[in-house]
Amino acid sequence: MRHRLDRSVAEVERESNKWARVANRASPLMETLGGVAIALVVVYGGYRIVDTGASPGEFVSFIAAFLFAYEPAKRLARLNIDLNTALVGVRILFEILDSPPSEARDDDKPALELATAARVEFADVQFAYRANEPVMRGMSFVAEAGKVTAFVGPSGGGKSTVLSLLLRFHDLDQGVIAIDGRDIASLSRRSLRRQIGYVGQDVHLFRGSIRENIAFGRLDAGEDEIIAAAKAAHAHDFITGFPAGYDAPVGEHGHQLSGGQRQRIAIARALLKNAPIILLDEATGSLDSESERLVQDAITHLTAGRTTLVIAHRLHTIMHADRILVVERGAIVESGRHDELLCKGGRYASFYRVQLKGQELDGSRDEERPEAPPAELPREATAASR
């Protein structure tokens, strides 16, 4: 990476030097031409005064006018370079302003209105990010209203794509995604996303205060509602621990907070939004045990009475889900509750045994890790004991 960076810097330096040489070539040229022109004028003026009897005052006036015109003429010679330099930024700005939106506006379509938890259905959904490389291969399932539906499976199987398609970040190649029997393709994106609360593994917080970031869930929320949401998300205690409290800045992208703190603020934001559909994309995947316990408790408050779709790699976080779907190669290969899937002895049971074995190995390593070797042992014995 250092080599690539040095090469890029050297290339930029070379192009900048080339541009500087071209840009400053006009100045010495104009200086030379100006000096030659003044010399010619002096010679010609002397000739007029000596041979033709012209008055010295006319000569001085002409020389003064010529010198006053010299500097503007030099600036005029650089006008084209300066103008093109300034227009580069303007040209880029107008390209951005004139670029078409990434999503077509569809506010004229019917709005999705949900008063309570909704039933989500995928029917023979097929989708591919690139041609001839399908990600969804006829996926069909139903997430019942007010229930927790969890997705497990190997990476690249299409779990996160399920949430992206439900949020209409992409359009289907084939099939139907319906909420309470209404095809989401016939609904406006804005109204659809208003009914969905999303908490992902990578939480994005905007630069500002904690209060502002929670209030993004619902801009007209009052102070009491923001505090209530923070308490339900187990965020109130650490927020009040800051000297500025809810006015404490989170920093750029929330980097002044820990991962668990950012997750709980995101959950508080989702609680404040009070959406009937909740999407959780590995919301506890990168947290330590203590933070995971607090976030998991906050998620329990968030999902109560709401239709919830959860993506999880840590199976112990979705053991109590109402339905678990095993996703492989863009299709549902198994479905059922935790105990039912273990009894089947299929793919879910295999995932569970692998994770359980990994946890046991980690625990045994912790138990077998020896204390510091005695000082009198030789180095070879110490290495062997380790």
C-alpha positions in Angstrom: 0.0 0.0 0.0 2.9 2.3 0.7 4.3 1.6 -2.7 1.0 2.3 -4.4 0.6 5.5 -2.4 4.1 6.7 -3.3 3.5 5.9 -6.9 0.2 7.9 -6.9 1.8 10.8 -5.1 4.7 10.8 -7.6 2.2 10.8 -10.5 0.2 13.7 -9.0 3.5 15.6 -8.4 4.6 15.0 -12.0 1.3 16.2 -13.4 1.2 19.2 -11.1 4.7 20.3 -12.1 3.7 20.0 -15.8 0.6 22.1 -15.1 2.7 24.7 -13.2 5.2 25.0 -16.1 2.4 25.6 -18.6 0.6 28.0 -16.3 3.7 30.1 -15.6 5.1 30.0 -19.1 3.1 33.1 -20.0 4.6 35.4 -17.4 8.3 35.4 -18.5 7.2 35.6 -22.1 5.1 38.6 -21.4 7.9 40.2 -19.4 10.3 39.7 -22.3 7.8 41.0 -24.9 7.0 44.0 -22.6 10.7 44.9 -22.3 11.3 44.6 -26.1 8.2 46.7 -26.7 9.3 49.5 -24.3 12.8 49.5 -25.8 11.3 49.9 -29.3 9.0 52.7 -28.1 11.9 54.6 -26.4 14.0 54.3 -29.6 11.1 55.4 -31.8 10.2 58.3 -29.4 13.8 59.5 -29.4 13.8 59.4 -33.2 10.6 61.5 -33.3 11.9 64.1 -30.9 15.3 64.5 -32.5 14.4 64.3 -36.2 10.7 65.4 -36.5 10.6 67.9 -33.6 8.0 66.1 -31.6 7.5 67.4 -28.0 9.0 65.5 -25.1 5.6 65.8 -23.2 3.9 63.6 -25.8 6.6 61.0 -25.5 6.3 60.9 -21.7 2.5 60.7 -21.9 2.7 57.8 -24.4 5.3 55.9 -22.3 3.1 56.4 -19.1 0.0 55.1 -20.9 1.9 52.1 -22.3 3.2 51.2 -18.8 -0.3 51.5 -17.3 -1.6 49.1 -20.0 1.2 46.6 -19.5 -0.1 45.0 -16.2 -3.7 44.5 -17.5 -2.4 43.0 -20.7 -0.3 40.5 -18.7 -3.3 39.5 -16.6 -5.4 39.2 -19.8 -2.8 36.6 -21.1 -3.4 34.5 -18.0 -7.1 34.8 -18.1 -7.7 31.6 -20.0 -5.6 29.5 -17.7 -7.2 30.9 -14.5 -10.7 30.6 -16.0 -10.2 27.0 -16.9 -8.8 26.2 -13.5 -11.8 27.8 -11.7 -14.3 26.1 -14.0 -13.0 22.6 -13.1 -14.8 22.7 -9.7 -17.8 24.4 -11.2 -18.1 21.7 -13.9 -17.9 18.9 -11.3 -20.5 20.6 -9.2 -23.0 20.9 -12.1 -22.3 17.3 -13.0 -23.4 16.3 -9.5 -26.4 18.6 -9.6 -27.5 17.4 -13.0 -26.9 13.6 -12.3 -30.1 11.6 -12.2 -31.3 10.3 -8.8 -30.3 6.8 -7.9 -33.9 6.0 -7.2 -36.8 7.3 -9.3 -39.3 9.3 -7.4 -42.5 7.3 -6.8 -44.4 9.4 -4.3 -47.4 9.2 -6.7 -47.8 5.5 -5.8 -50.2 4.4 -3.0 -48.8 4.8 0.5 -48.3 1.9 2.9 -50.2 2.5 6.2 -49.8 0.0 9.0 -51.3 0.5 12.4 -50.0 -2.8 13.9 -47.5 -5.5 13.1 -47.7 -6.7 9.5 -47.3 -10.0 7.7 -44.3 -10.2 5.4 -44.3 -12.7 2.5 -41.6 -13.6 -0.1 -43.1 -15.5 -3.0 -40.7 -17.1 -5.5 -38.3 -14.2 -5.3 -35.4 -14.3 -7.8 -32.7 -11.6 -7.8 -29.1 -11.1 -9.1 -26.7 -8.3 -8.5 -24.9 -9.3 -11.8 -26.2 -11.1 -14.8 -26.0 -14.9 -14.7 -25.0 -14.8 -11.0 -28.3 -15.3 -9.1 -28.3 -14.5 -5.4 -32.0 -15.4 -4.8 -33.2 -18.6 -6.4 -36.9 -18.7 -5.9 -36.9 -17.9 -2.2 -40.3 -18.2 -0.5 -41.2 -17.7 3.2 -43.7 -15.9 5.4 -42.8 -13.8 8.5 -45.9 -13.8 10.6 -47.2 -10.6 12.1 -45.9 -9.8 15.6 -43.4 -12.8 15.4 -39.6 -13.0 15.3 -38.3 -14.7 12.1 -34.6 -15.4 12.1 -32.2 -16.1 9.2 -29.1 -18.2 9.6 -26.7 -19.8 7.2 -23.3 -19.4 5.6 -21.9 -16.1 4.4 -23.0 -15.2 0.9 -26.2 -17.2 1.1 -28.4 -14.2 0.6 -29.5 -13.3 4.1 -28.6 -9.6 4.0 -30.1 -9.4 0.5 -33.5 -10.3 2.0 -33.4 -7.1 4.1 -32.2 -5.0 1.1 -35.0 -6.2 -1.1 -37.6 -5.6 1.6 -36.3 -2.0 1.9 -36.5 -1.8 -1.9 -32.8 -0.8 -2.3 -33.1 -3.1 -5.4 -35.9 -4.3 -7.6 -36.7 -7.9 -8.1 -36.0 -9.9 -11.2 -38.9 -12.1 -10.5 -41.4 -12.9 -7.8 -43.4 -10.8 -5.2 -42.6 -9.3 -1.8 -45.9 -8.5 0.0 -46.8 -6.8 3.2 -50.3 -7.7 4.4 -51.0 -8.9 0.9 -49.8 -5.7 -0.8 -47.0 -5.9 -3.3 -44.3 -3.5 -2.1 -43.4 -2.7 -5.8 -46.7 -1.0 -6.1 -46.1 1.2 -3.0 -44.0 4.3 -2.6 -40.6 3.8 -1.2 -40.9 6.6 1.3 -44.1 5.2 2.9 -42.6 1.7 3.0 -39.4 2.8 4.8 -41.5 4.8 7.3 -43.0 1.5 8.5 -39.6 -0.2 9.0 -37.0 0.2 11.7 -33.5 -1.0 10.9 -30.6 -1.7 13.2 -27.4 -3.1 11.5 -24.1 -4.3 12.6 -22.4 -1.1 11.4 -24.3 1.7 13.0 -24.1 5.1 11.3 -24.4 8.1 13.6 -24.3 11.6 12.3 -22.1 14.3 13.7 -24.0 16.0 16.4 -25.3 15.3 19.9 -26.7 12.1 21.3 -30.1 13.7 21.5 -30.1 14.7 17.8 -29.1 11.2 16.8 -31.9 9.5 18.8 -34.4 12.1 17.5 -33.7 11.2 13.9 -36.1 8.3 14.6 -38.9 10.8 14.8 -38.1 14.5 14.4 -41.2 15.8 16.3 -40.4 13.7 19.4 -40.3 15.5 22.7 -37.6 15.3 25.4 -39.6 12.9 27.5 -40.0 10.5 24.6 -36.3 10.6 23.7 -35.4 9.8 27.3 -37.9 7.0 27.5 -36.5 5.4 24.3 -33.0 5.7 25.7 -34.0 4.0 28.9 -35.7 1.2 27.0 -32.5 0.7 25.0 -30.4 0.7 28.2 -28.6 3.8 27.0 -29.8 6.3 29.6 -27.2 5.4 32.2 -24.1 5.8 30.1 -25.6 9.0 28.5 -26.1 10.6 31.8 -22.6 9.6 32.8 -21.2 12.1 30.2 -20.7 15.7 31.6 -22.9 17.1 28.8 -25.5 14.3 29.1 -27.8 14.1 26.0 -25.9 17.1 24.5 -22.7 15.1 24.4 -21.2 15.0 20.9 -20.9 11.6 19.2 -18.1 12.7 16.9 -17.8 12.0 13.2 -19.6 8.7 12.5 -20.1 8.3 16.2 -16.4 7.4 16.8 -16.4 9.0 20.2 -18.6 6.2 21.5 -17.9 2.5 21.9 -19.5 -0.1 19.6 -22.1 -1.1 22.3 -23.0 2.5 23.0 -23.5 3.2 19.3 -25.7 0.1 19.0 -27.9 1.1 21.9 -28.4 4.6 20.5 -29.4 3.0 17.2 -31.9 0.8 19.0 -33.2 3.9 20.9 -33.7 5.6 17.5 -35.6 2.6 16.2 -37.7 2.5 19.4 -38.6 6.2 19.0 -39.6 5.6 15.4 -42.1 2.9 16.7 -42.2 1.1 13.3 -44.3 -2.0 13.1 -41.6 -3.9 11.2 -38.1 -4.3 12.6 -35.0 -5.5 10.6 -31.9 -6.6 12.6 -28.8 -7.3 10.6 -26.3 -9.0 13.0 -26.9 -6.2 15.6 -24.7 -7.9 18.2 -22.1 -9.5 16.0 -19.1 -7.4 17.0 -19.8 -6.7 20.7 -18.2 -8.1 23.8 -20.3 -10.3 26.2 -21.3 -7.5 28.5 -22.3 -5.1 25.7 -24.1 -8.0 23.9 -26.2 -8.7 27.0 -27.3 -5.1 27.3 -28.0 -4.8 23.5 -29.9 -8.1 23.5 -32.1 -6.9 26.3 -32.7 -3.7 24.4 -33.6 -5.6 21.3 -36.1 -7.6 23.4 -37.9 -4.3 24.1 -37.6 -3.2 20.5 -39.1 -6.4 19.0 -42.0 -6.8 21.5 -45.3 -7.0 19.5 -43.5 -6.2 16.2 -42.9 -8.2 13.0 -39.1 -8.8 13.3 -36.7 -10.2 10.8 -33.3 -11.1 12.3 -30.0 -12.1 10.7 -27.7 -13.8 13.2 -24.5 -15.8 13.1 -24.4 -16.4 16.9 -27.2 -18.9 17.2 -27.7 -18.4 20.9 -29.1 -14.9 20.1 -32.0 -16.4 18.1 -32.8 -19.6 20.0 -36.1 -18.2 21.2 -37.2 -17.0 17.7 -40.7 -18.0 16.7 -39.3 -19.3 13.4 -35.8 -20.0 12.2 -35.0 -20.1 8.4 -31.8 -21.7 7.2 -30.6 -19.9 4.0 -28.2 -21.5 1.6 -27.5 -20.4 -2.0 -30.4 -18.1 -2.1 -33.1 -20.6 -1.0 -34.7 -21.7 2.3 -33.4 -25.2 3.0 -34.8 -25.6 6.5 -37.4 -23.9 8.7 -38.8 -24.4 12.2 -38.1 -23.6 15.8 -34.8 -24.2 17.5 -35.8 -27.5 19.2 -37.4 -28.8 16.0 -34.4 -28.0 13.8 -32.0 -29.7 16.3 -34.2 -32.8 16.3 -34.1 -32.9 12.5 -30.3 -33.2 12.5 -30.0 -31.1 9.3 -28.0 -28.0 8.4 -29.1 -26.0 11.5 -28.0 -28.8 13.8 -24.7 -28.9 12.0 -24.2 -25.1 12.5 -25.2 -25.4 16.1 -22.7 -28.3 16.8 -19.9 -26.4 15.1 -20.5 -23.3 17.2 -21.0 -25.3 20.4 -17.7 -27.1 19.8 -15.9 -23.9 19.1 -17.2 -22.4 22.4 -16.1 -25.6 24.3 -12.7 -25.4 22.7 -12.4 -21.7 23.7 -13.5 -22.5 27.2 -11.0 -25.4 27.6 -8.2 -23.2 26.4 -9.0 -20.7 29.0 -9.1 -23.4 31.7 -5.9 -25.1 30.5 -3.9 -21.9 30.1 -1.1 -22.2 32.7 0.0 -19.6 35.2 3.4 -17.9 34.6 6.2 -20.7 34.8 8.3 -20.7 37.9 11.5 -18.6 37.7 13.8 -21.6 38.3 12.6 -23.6 35.3 15.0 -23.4 32.3 13.8 -21.7 29.1 13.4 -25.1 27.3 11.1 -26.4 30.1 9.1 -23.3 30.1 8.6 -23.5 26.3 7.6 -27.2 26.6 5.1 -26.5 29.3 3.4 -23.8 27.1 
